[in-house]
Amino acid sequence: MAEPDPLDRIVVSDTARQKRKRYLDEAAIVDALRSGEGYVCRKTSPNHDGLYEDDKFTMRGTFDGIDVDIVFVVEDDRVVVVTQMSQHADSLRGRFHERVGSTAADAVAAVREA
């Protein structure tokens, strides 16, 4: 039996939903995670294994004409959107962030490979 696709069940937190007037509404967040492309990464520490969660990601991109970062967690059977926020210049690049791909599906694959 195939593993469930966490992207089939996306739960948007109250925090992310409350920011809909500034950024994306719930439907746009779900659409961005299912079919959007951007810069997807997770926090990492080159000197400390296990310091940051392996299942928490940020997807940076322009969705519905809005530049936004979507922070989400990949669980076995769902994706939980923690928050959405404005982009901070270059803050997701460098030695403390590991790029995993360009889509939320890449994040799901990274969790399954871990």
N, CA, C and O atoms as a GROMACS GRO file, in nm:
protein
  456
    1MET      N    1   0.084  -0.118   0.000
    1MET     CA    2   0.000   0.000   0.000
    1MET      C    3   0.088   0.125   0.000
    1MET      O    4   0.186   0.132   0.074
    2ALA      N    5   0.053   0.220  -0.081
    2ALA     CA    6   0.131   0.344  -0.093
    2ALA      C    7   0.113   0.432   0.030
    2ALA      O    8   0.007   0.433   0.093
    3GLU      N    9   0.219   0.504   0.063
    3GLU     CA   10   0.212   0.598   0.174
    3GLU      C   11   0.117   0.712   0.138
    3GLU      O   12   0.110   0.753   0.023
    4PRO      N   13   0.043   0.764   0.238
    4PRO     CA   14  -0.043   0.878   0.208
    4PRO      C   15   0.041   1.000   0.171
    4PRO      O   16   0.152   1.017   0.221
    5ASP      N   17  -0.012   1.082   0.084
    5ASP     CA   18   0.058   1.205   0.046
    5ASP      C   19   0.016   1.315   0.143
    5ASP      O   20  -0.100   1.356   0.143
    6PRO      N   21   0.108   1.363   0.226
    6PRO     CA   22   0.072   1.468   0.322
    6PRO      C   23   0.014   1.593   0.257
    6PRO      O   24  -0.061   1.667   0.322
    7LEU      N   25   0.046   1.618   0.130
    7LEU     CA   26  -0.006   1.736   0.062
    7LEU      C   27  -0.154   1.723   0.026
    7LEU      O   28  -0.217   1.820  -0.015
    8ASP      N   29  -0.210   1.602   0.042
    8ASP     CA   30  -0.354   1.584   0.021
    8ASP      C   31  -0.435   1.641   0.138
    8ASP      O   32  -0.554   1.669   0.125
    9ARG      N   33  -0.368   1.658   0.252
    9ARG     CA   34  -0.435   1.711   0.372
    9ARG      C   35  -0.349   1.823   0.431
    9ARG      O   36  -0.256   1.797   0.508
   10ILE      N   37  -0.381   1.944   0.395
   10ILE     CA   38  -0.307   2.061   0.443
   10ILE      C   39  -0.392   2.133   0.546
   10ILE      O   40  -0.505   2.174   0.518
   11VAL      N   41  -0.337   2.148   0.666
   11VAL     CA   42  -0.405   2.217   0.776
   11VAL      C   43  -0.337   2.352   0.795
   11VAL      O   44  -0.216   2.359   0.814
   12VAL      N   45  -0.415   2.459   0.789
   12VAL     CA   46  -0.362   2.594   0.806
   12VAL      C   47  -0.393   2.640   0.948
   12VAL      O   48  -0.509   2.644   0.989
   13SER      N   49  -0.290   2.675   1.023
   13SER     CA   50  -0.307   2.716   1.162
   13SER      C   51  -0.382   2.848   1.173
   13SER      O   52  -0.392   2.923   1.076
   14ASP      N   53  -0.434   2.875   1.291
   14ASP     CA   54  -0.502   3.003   1.316
   14ASP      C   55  -0.406   3.119   1.292
   14ASP      O   56  -0.446   3.223   1.239
   15THR      N   57  -0.282   3.103   1.332
   15THR     CA   58  -0.183   3.210   1.314
   15THR      C   59  -0.168   3.245   1.167
   15THR      O   60  -0.170   3.363   1.131
   16ALA      N   61  -0.152   3.145   1.082
   16ALA     CA   62  -0.138   3.170   0.938
   16ALA      C   63  -0.267   3.228   0.880
   16ALA      O   64  -0.263   3.316   0.795
   17ARG      N   65  -0.380   3.178   0.927
   17ARG     CA   66  -0.509   3.226   0.878
   17ARG      C   67  -0.534   3.372   0.916
   17ARG      O   68  -0.591   3.447   0.837
   18GLN      N   69  -0.491   3.412   1.034
   18GLN     CA   70  -0.512   3.550   1.080
   18GLN      C   71  -0.435   3.651   0.996
   18GLN      O   72  -0.469   3.770   0.996
   19LYS      N   73  -0.333   3.608   0.925
   19LYS     CA   74  -0.252   3.698   0.844
   19LYS      C   75  -0.303   3.710   0.700
   19LYS      O   76  -0.234   3.765   0.614
   20ARG      N   77  -0.421   3.658   0.673
   20ARG     CA   78  -0.473   3.654   0.536
   20ARG      C   79  -0.495   3.791   0.474
   20ARG      O   80  -0.488   3.804   0.352
   21LYS      N   81  -0.519   3.894   0.553
   21LYS     CA   82  -0.540   4.028   0.496
   21LYS      C   83  -0.409   4.086   0.444
   21LYS      O   84  -0.410   4.166   0.350
   22ARG      N   85  -0.297   4.048   0.505
   22ARG     CA   86  -0.167   4.099   0.461
   22ARG      C   87  -0.104   4.010   0.355
   22ARG      O   88  -0.031   4.059   0.268
   23TYR      N   89  -0.131   3.881   0.362
   23TYR     CA   90  -0.063   3.787   0.273
   23TYR      C   91  -0.163   3.702   0.195
   23TYR      O   92  -0.238   3.755   0.113
   24LEU      N   93  -0.165   3.572   0.220
   24LEU     CA   94  -0.248   3.479   0.143
   24LEU      C   95  -0.365   3.428   0.225
   24LEU      O   96  -0.353   3.410   0.347
   25ASP      N   97  -0.478   3.404   0.159
   25ASP     CA   98  -0.588   3.337   0.229
   25ASP      C   99  -0.560   3.187   0.228
   25ASP      O  100  -0.465   3.140   0.165
   26GLU      N  101  -0.643   3.113   0.299
   26GLU     CA  102  -0.620   2.969   0.316
   26GLU      C  103  -0.612   2.895   0.183
   26GLU      O  104  -0.525   2.810   0.164
   27ALA      N  105  -0.702   2.925   0.091
   27ALA     CA  106  -0.702   2.858  -0.040
   27ALA      C  107  -0.573   2.886  -0.116
   27ALA      O  108  -0.520   2.796  -0.181
   28ALA      N  109  -0.524   3.008  -0.110
   28ALA     CA  110  -0.400   3.043  -0.180
   28ALA      C  111  -0.279   2.974  -0.119
   28ALA      O  112  -0.186   2.937  -0.190
   29ILE      N  113  -0.279   2.957   0.014
   29ILE     CA  114  -0.170   2.884   0.081
   29ILE      C  115  -0.169   2.739   0.034
   29ILE      O  116  -0.064   2.686  -0.003
   30VAL      N  117  -0.286   2.677   0.035
   30VAL     CA  118  -0.297   2.537  -0.008
   30VAL      C  119  -0.251   2.523  -0.152
   30VAL      O  120  -0.177   2.431  -0.186
   31ASP      N  121  -0.295   2.613  -0.237
   31ASP     CA  122  -0.256   2.610  -0.378
   31ASP      C  123  -0.104   2.627  -0.394
   31ASP      O  124  -0.042   2.558  -0.474
   32ALA      N  125  -0.047   2.719  -0.318
   32ALA     CA  126   0.098   2.742  -0.325
   32ALA      C  127   0.175   2.616  -0.286
   32ALA      O  128   0.274   2.580  -0.350
   33LEU      N  129   0.130   2.548  -0.181
   33LEU     CA  130   0.200   2.428  -0.137
   33LEU      C  131   0.179   2.311  -0.233
   33LEU      O  132   0.270   2.229  -0.250
   34ARG      N  133   0.064   2.301  -0.293
   34ARG     CA  134   0.038   2.189  -0.383
   34ARG      C  135   0.098   2.208  -0.522
   34ARG      O  136   0.141   2.111  -0.584
   35SER      N  137   0.100   2.332  -0.572
   35SER     CA  138   0.143   2.350  -0.710
   35SER      C  139   0.242   2.464  -0.732
   35SER      O  140   0.290   2.482  -0.844
   36GLY      N  141   0.274   2.538  -0.629
   36GLY     CA  142   0.366   2.651  -0.645
   36GLY      C  143   0.512   2.609  -0.641
   36GLY      O  144   0.547   2.500  -0.597
   37GLU      N  145   0.595   2.700  -0.687
   37GLU     CA  146   0.739   2.678  -0.683
   37GLU      C  147   0.806   2.799  -0.620
   37GLU      O  148   0.760   2.912  -0.634
   38GLY      N  149   0.914   2.773  -0.550
   38GLY     CA  150   0.989   2.879  -0.485
   38GLY      C  151   1.122   2.825  -0.437
   38GLY      O  152   1.184   2.741  -0.503
   39TYR      N  153   1.165   2.873  -0.324
   39TYR     CA  154   1.290   2.830  -0.261
   39TYR      C  155   1.251   2.762  -0.131
   39TYR      O  156   1.201   2.827  -0.040
   40VAL      N  157   1.272   2.630  -0.122
   40VAL     CA  158   1.230   2.554  -0.005
   40VAL      C  159   1.354   2.509   0.072
   40VAL      O  160   1.445   2.447   0.017
   41CYS      N  161   1.355   2.542   0.202
   41CYS     CA  162   1.471   2.507   0.285
   41CYS      C  163   1.427   2.476   0.427
   41CYS      O  164   1.312   2.496   0.465
   42ARG      N  165   1.524   2.425   0.504
   42ARG     CA  166   1.502   2.403   0.647
   42ARG      C  167   1.626   2.451   0.722
   42ARG      O  168   1.735   2.456   0.666
   43LYS      N  169   1.607   2.485   0.848
   43LYS     CA  170   1.719   2.529   0.930
   43LYS      C  171   1.810   2.410   0.958
   43LYS      O  172   1.764   2.296   0.971
   44THR      N  173   1.937   2.437   0.967
   44THR     CA  174   2.034   2.333   0.998
   44THR      C  175   2.150   2.396   1.073
   44THR      O  176   2.172   2.517   1.067
   45SER      N  177   2.224   2.314   1.143
   45SER     CA  178   2.344   2.362   1.209
   45SER      C  179   2.459   2.270   1.169
   45SER      O  180   2.454   2.150   1.196
   46PRO      N  181   2.561   2.326   1.106
   46PRO     CA  182   2.672   2.242   1.062
   46PRO      C  183   2.748   2.176   1.178
   46PRO      O  184   2.819   2.078   1.158
   47ASN      N  185   2.734   2.230   1.297
   47ASN     CA  186   2.811   2.179   1.412
   47ASN      C  187   2.728   2.102   1.513
   47ASN      O  188   2.783   2.044   1.606
   48HIS      N  189   2.596   2.098   1.497
   48HIS     CA  190   2.510   2.035   1.596
   48HIS      C  191   2.401   1.953   1.528
   48HIS      O  192   2.301   2.010   1.484
   49ASP      N  193   2.419   1.823   1.518
   49ASP     CA  194   2.315   1.737   1.461
   49ASP      C  195   2.192   1.739   1.550
   49ASP      O  196   2.203   1.734   1.673
   50GLY      N  197   2.076   1.746   1.489
   50GLY     CA  198   1.951   1.739   1.563
   50GLY      C  199   1.910   1.866   1.635
   50GLY      O  200   1.814   1.865   1.711
   51LEU      N  201   1.981   1.975   1.613
   51LEU     CA  202   1.948   2.100   1.680
   51LEU      C  203   1.813   2.155   1.632
   51LEU      O  204   1.736   2.210   1.711
   52TYR      N  205   1.786   2.141   1.503
   52TYR     CA  206   1.660   2.189   1.445
   52TYR      C  207   1.579   2.070   1.394
   52TYR      O  208   1.634   1.965   1.362
   53GLU      N  209   1.447   2.089   1.388
   53GLU     CA  210   1.360   1.982   1.339
   53GLU      C  211   1.387   1.955   1.191
   53GLU      O  212   1.405   2.047   1.112
   54ASP      N  213   1.389   1.827   1.155
   54ASP     CA  214   1.410   1.789   1.015
   54ASP      C  215   1.283   1.802   0.932
   54ASP      O  216   1.288   1.794   0.809
   55ASP      N  217   1.169   1.822   0.998
   55ASP     CA  218   1.041   1.823   0.927
   55ASP      C  219   0.979   1.962   0.913
   55ASP      O  220   0.865   1.974   0.868
   56LYS      N  221   1.051   2.066   0.952
   56LYS     CA  222   1.000   2.204   0.946
   56LYS      C  223   1.070   2.280   0.834
   56LYS      O  224   1.193   2.284   0.829
   57PHE      N  225   0.991   2.340   0.745
   57PHE     CA  226   1.045   2.403   0.624
   57PHE      C  227   0.989   2.543   0.605
   57PHE      O  228   0.886   2.580   0.660
   58THR      N  229   1.061   2.620   0.524
   58THR     CA  230   1.013   2.749   0.477
   58THR      C  231   1.011   2.745   0.326
   58THR      O  232   1.108   2.704   0.262
   59MET      N  233   0.900   2.787   0.268
   59MET     CA  234   0.889   2.799   0.123
   59MET      C  235   0.878   2.948   0.090
   59MET      O  236   0.780   3.013   0.126
   60ARG      N  237   0.978   2.999   0.022
   60ARG     CA  238   0.982   3.141  -0.017
   60ARG      C  239   0.945   3.152  -0.163
   60ARG      O  240   0.999   3.081  -0.248
   61GLY      N  241   0.854   3.243  -0.192
   61GLY     CA  242   0.817   3.262  -0.332
   61GLY      C  243   0.718   3.376  -0.348
   61GLY      O  244   0.684   3.446  -0.252
   62THR      N  245   0.675   3.392  -0.470
   62THR     CA  246   0.572   3.490  -0.503
   62THR      C  247   0.448   3.412  -0.544
   62THR      O  248   0.449   3.343  -0.646
   63PHE      N  249   0.343   3.423  -0.466
   63PHE     CA  250   0.220   3.349  -0.489
   63PHE      C  251   0.104   3.449  -0.493
   63PHE      O  252   0.093   3.534  -0.404
   64ASP      N  253   0.022   3.439  -0.592
   64ASP     CA  254  -0.088   3.536  -0.612
   64ASP      C  255  -0.035   3.679  -0.612
   64ASP      O  256  -0.102   3.770  -0.564
   65GLY      N  257   0.085   3.698  -0.665
   65GLY     CA  258   0.144   3.831  -0.674
   65GLY      C  259   0.200   3.886  -0.544
   65GLY      O  260   0.236   4.004  -0.536
   66ILE      N  261   0.209   3.802  -0.441
   66ILE     CA  262   0.257   3.846  -0.310
   66ILE      C  263   0.386   3.771  -0.275
   66ILE      O  264   0.391   3.649  -0.283
   67ASP      N  265   0.489   3.846  -0.238
   67ASP     CA  266   0.615   3.786  -0.191
   67ASP      C  267   0.594   3.743  -0.046
   67ASP      O  268   0.566   3.825   0.040
   68VAL      N  269   0.609   3.613  -0.020
   68VAL     CA  270   0.578   3.562   0.113
   68VAL      C  271   0.663   3.439   0.145
   68VAL      O  272   0.705   3.366   0.055
   69ASP      N  273   0.688   3.418   0.273
   69ASP     CA  274   0.747   3.295   0.324
   69ASP      C  275   0.637   3.216   0.394
   69ASP      O  276   0.566   3.270   0.478
   70ILE      N  277   0.623   3.089   0.358
   70ILE     CA  278   0.526   3.000   0.421
   70ILE      C  279   0.605   2.900   0.503
   70ILE      O  280   0.688   2.827   0.450
   71VAL      N  281   0.579   2.895   0.634
   71VAL     CA  282   0.648   2.803   0.723
   71VAL      C  283   0.553   2.686   0.749
   71VAL      O  284   0.439   2.705   0.790
   72PHE      N  285   0.603   2.564   0.725
   72PHE     CA  286   0.517   2.446   0.739
   72PHE      C  287   0.594   2.326   0.792
   72PHE      O  288   0.716   2.319   0.781
   73VAL      N  289   0.518   2.232   0.849
   73VAL     CA  290   0.574   2.109   0.904
   73VAL      C  291   0.513   1.993   0.826
   73VAL      O  292   0.392   1.988   0.803
   74VAL      N  293   0.598   1.899   0.785
   74VAL     CA  294   0.553   1.779   0.716
   74VAL      C  295   0.537   1.667   0.818
   74VAL      O  296   0.634   1.627   0.882
   75GLU      N  297   0.415   1.617   0.832
   75GLU     CA  298   0.387   1.502   0.918
   75GLU      C  299   0.359   1.382   0.829
   75GLU      O  300   0.354   1.394   0.706
   76ASP      N  301   0.339   1.265   0.889
   76ASP     CA  302   0.318   1.143   0.811
   76ASP      C  303   0.199   1.153   0.716
   76ASP      O  304   0.206   1.109   0.602
   77ASP      N  305   0.090   1.212   0.765
   77ASP     CA  306  -0.034   1.211   0.687
   77ASP      C  307  -0.090   1.349   0.656
   77ASP      O  308  -0.201   1.361   0.605
   78ARG      N  309  -0.013   1.454   0.688
   78ARG     CA  310  -0.061   1.590   0.660
   78ARG      C  311   0.054   1.690   0.663
   78ARG      O  312   0.164   1.661   0.710
   79VAL      N  313   0.024   1.808   0.612
   79VAL     CA  314   0.115   1.922   0.621
   79VAL      C  315   0.044   2.027   0.706
   79VAL      O  316  -0.072   2.060   0.681
   80VAL      N  317   0.114   2.079   0.805
   80VAL     CA  318   0.058   2.182   0.892
   80VAL      C  319   0.131   2.313   0.863
   80VAL      O  320   0.253   2.322   0.877
   81VAL      N  321   0.055   2.414   0.823
   81VAL     CA  322   0.112   2.546   0.797
   81VAL      C  323   0.116   2.621   0.930
   81VAL      O  324   0.013   2.647   0.992
   82VAL      N  325   0.238   2.654   0.974
   82VAL     CA  326   0.258   2.720   1.103
   82VAL      C  327   0.227   2.869   1.092
   82VAL      O  328   0.152   2.923   1.173
   83THR      N  329   0.285   2.934   0.991
   83THR     CA  330   0.263   3.077   0.973
   83THR      C  331   0.301   3.118   0.831
   83THR      O  332   0.353   3.038   0.754
   84GLN      N  333   0.274   3.242   0.800
   84GLN     CA  334   0.321   3.304   0.677
   84GLN      C  335   0.372   3.442   0.716
   84GLN      O  336   0.319   3.505   0.807
   85MET      N  337   0.475   3.488   0.646
   85MET     CA  338   0.535   3.616   0.685
   85MET      C  339   0.606   3.680   0.568
   85MET      O  340   0.628   3.617   0.464
   86SER      N  341   0.642   3.807   0.586
   86SER     CA  342   0.714   3.878   0.480
   86SER      C  343   0.853   3.818   0.466
   86SER      O  344   0.907   3.758   0.559
   87GLN      N  345   0.909   3.834   0.349
   87GLN     CA  346   1.043   3.782   0.322
   87GLN      C  347   1.148   3.878   0.377
   87GLN      O  348   1.132   4.000   0.370
   88HIS      N  349   1.254   3.821   0.431
   88HIS     CA  350   1.367   3.900   0.480
   88HIS      C  351   1.484   3.872   0.388
   88HIS      O  352   1.521   3.756   0.369
   89ALA      N  353   1.541   3.974   0.330
   89ALA     CA  354   1.645   3.960   0.227
   89ALA      C  355   1.756   3.865   0.268
   89ALA      O  356   1.821   3.883   0.371
   90ASP      N  357   1.777   3.764   0.186
   90ASP     CA  358   1.886   3.667   0.201
   90ASP      C  359   1.888   3.591   0.333
   90ASP      O  360   1.985   3.521   0.360
   91SER      N  361   1.787   3.602   0.415
   91SER     CA  362   1.791   3.536   0.545
   91SER      C  363   1.776   3.384   0.538
   91SER      O  364   1.796   3.317   0.638
   92LEU      N  365   1.741   3.330   0.423
   92LEU     CA  366   1.726   3.185   0.411
   92LEU      C  367   1.843   3.119   0.338
   92LEU      O  368   1.835   3.002   0.300
   93ARG      N  369   1.947   3.192   0.319
   93ARG     CA  370   2.063   3.137   0.249
   93ARG      C  371   2.183   3.137   0.342
   93ARG      O  372   2.192   3.218   0.435
   94GLY      N  373   2.272   3.046   0.317
   94GLY     CA  374   2.391   3.040   0.401
   94GLY      C  375   2.402   2.909   0.475
   94GLY      O  376   2.324   2.816   0.452
   95ARG      N  377   2.497   2.902   0.563
   95ARG     CA  378   2.530   2.775   0.626
   95ARG      C  379   2.426   2.726   0.726
   95ARG      O  380   2.432   2.610   0.767
   96PHE      N  381   2.333   2.810   0.767
   96PHE     CA  382   2.233   2.766   0.864
   96PHE      C  383   2.099   2.729   0.799
   96PHE      O  384   2.000   2.709   0.869
   97HIS      N  385   2.098   2.720   0.668
   97HIS     CA  386   1.978   2.677   0.595
   97HIS      C  387   2.019   2.579   0.485
   97HIS      O  388   2.111   2.605   0.408
   98GLU      N  389   1.948   2.469   0.480
   98GLU     CA  390   1.972   2.367   0.378
   98GLU      C  391   1.860   2.373   0.275
   98GLU      O  392   1.743   2.355   0.308
   99ARG      N  393   1.896   2.400   0.151
   99ARG     CA  394   1.795   2.400   0.045
   99ARG      C  395   1.758   2.256   0.013
   99ARG      O  396   1.846   2.172  -0.008
  100VAL      N  397   1.628   2.229   0.008
  100VAL     CA  398   1.583   2.093  -0.023
  100VAL      C  399   1.515   2.085  -0.159
  100VAL      O  400   1.490   1.976  -0.209
  101GLY      N  401   1.487   2.200  -0.220
  101GLY     CA  402   1.424   2.198  -0.352
  101GLY      C  403   1.346   2.324  -0.379
  101GLY      O  404   1.372   2.430  -0.323
  102SER      N  405   1.247   2.309  -0.469
  102SER     CA  406   1.168   2.426  -0.509
  102SER      C  407   1.018   2.408  -0.487
  102SER      O  408   0.941   2.500  -0.515
  103THR      N  409   0.976   2.293  -0.437
  103THR     CA  410   0.834   2.269  -0.413
  103THR      C  411   0.813   2.205  -0.276
  103THR      O  412   0.906   2.152  -0.216
  104ALA      N  413   0.690   2.212  -0.227
  104ALA     CA  414   0.657   2.146  -0.101
  104ALA      C  415   0.673   1.995  -0.114
  104ALA      O  416   0.704   1.927  -0.016
  105ALA      N  417   0.651   1.942  -0.233
  105ALA     CA  418   0.672   1.798  -0.256
  105ALA      C  419   0.818   1.760  -0.233
  105ALA      O  420   0.846   1.649  -0.188
  106ASP      N  421   0.910   1.850  -0.262
  106ASP     CA  422   1.052   1.825  -0.232
  106ASP      C  423   1.074   1.814  -0.082
  106ASP      O  424   1.156   1.734  -0.037
  107ALA      N  425   1.002   1.893  -0.004
  107ALA     CA  426   1.012   1.886   0.142
  107ALA      C  427   0.959   1.752   0.192
  107ALA      O  428   1.019   1.690   0.280
  108VAL      N  429   0.847   1.707   0.137
  108VAL     CA  430   0.792   1.576   0.174
  108VAL      C  431   0.895   1.467   0.145
  108VAL      O  432   0.917   1.379   0.228
  109ALA      N  433   0.956   1.472   0.028
  109ALA     CA  434   1.057   1.373  -0.009
  109ALA      C  435   1.176   1.378   0.086
  109ALA      O  436   1.231   1.273   0.121
  110ALA      N  437   1.218   1.497   0.127
  110ALA     CA  438   1.332   1.510   0.218
  110ALA      C  439   1.302   1.447   0.354
  110ALA      O  440   1.390   1.386   0.414
  111VAL      N  441   1.179   1.461   0.402
  111VAL     CA  442   1.141   1.400   0.529
  111VAL      C  443   1.139   1.248   0.516
  111VAL      O  444   1.184   1.178   0.606
  112ARG      N  445   1.088   1.199   0.407
  112ARG     CA  446   1.081   1.053   0.388
  112ARG      C  447   1.219   0.990   0.371
  112ARG      O  448   1.238   0.874   0.406
  113GLU      N  449   1.313   1.067   0.320
  113GLU     CA  450   1.450   1.016   0.303
  113GLU      C  451   1.528   1.016   0.433
  113GLU      O  452   1.625   0.942   0.447
  114ALA      N  453   1.486   1.098   0.529
  114ALA     CA  454   1.560   1.113   0.656
  114ALA      C  455   1.546   0.991   0.744
  114ALA      O  456   1.602   0.987   0.853
   0.00000   0.00000   0.00000
